[in-house]
Amino acid sequence: MAEKRRFKKRYCKYCERKTDFMDYKDISSLKFSLSERYKIMPRRLTGNCKRHQDMIAKTIKQARAAALIPYTVSRKAVVLTPFEEIK
């Protein structure tokens, strides 16, 4: 019988830093929770806890409303690194 795969346990990097507040203007820290199409990445991929994942989602939505992060990316205008546009 094949053995069950053991995956490395992911830890919440925000819990390790004891983060209580996330600023929507700090896009450089938010880009690690966004995919290349600017979708919010799920907890199982990022390793965040529920509390911090909810904070990240709220912060990203605030940044989108303030037009700091786009809602969608055009399929026709494919960009290799979309985070280069955000500065």
Sequence and secondary structure as in RCSB ss.txt:
>XXXX:A:sequence
MAEKRRFKKRYCKYCERKTDFMDYKDISSLKFSLSERYKIMPRRLTGNCKRHQDMIAKTIKQARAAALIPYTVSR
KAVVLTPFEEIK
>XXXX:A:secstr
            HHHHTT     TT HHHHGGGB TTS B  HHHH   HHHHHHHHHHHHHHHHTTSS S   S
SS  S GGGT  
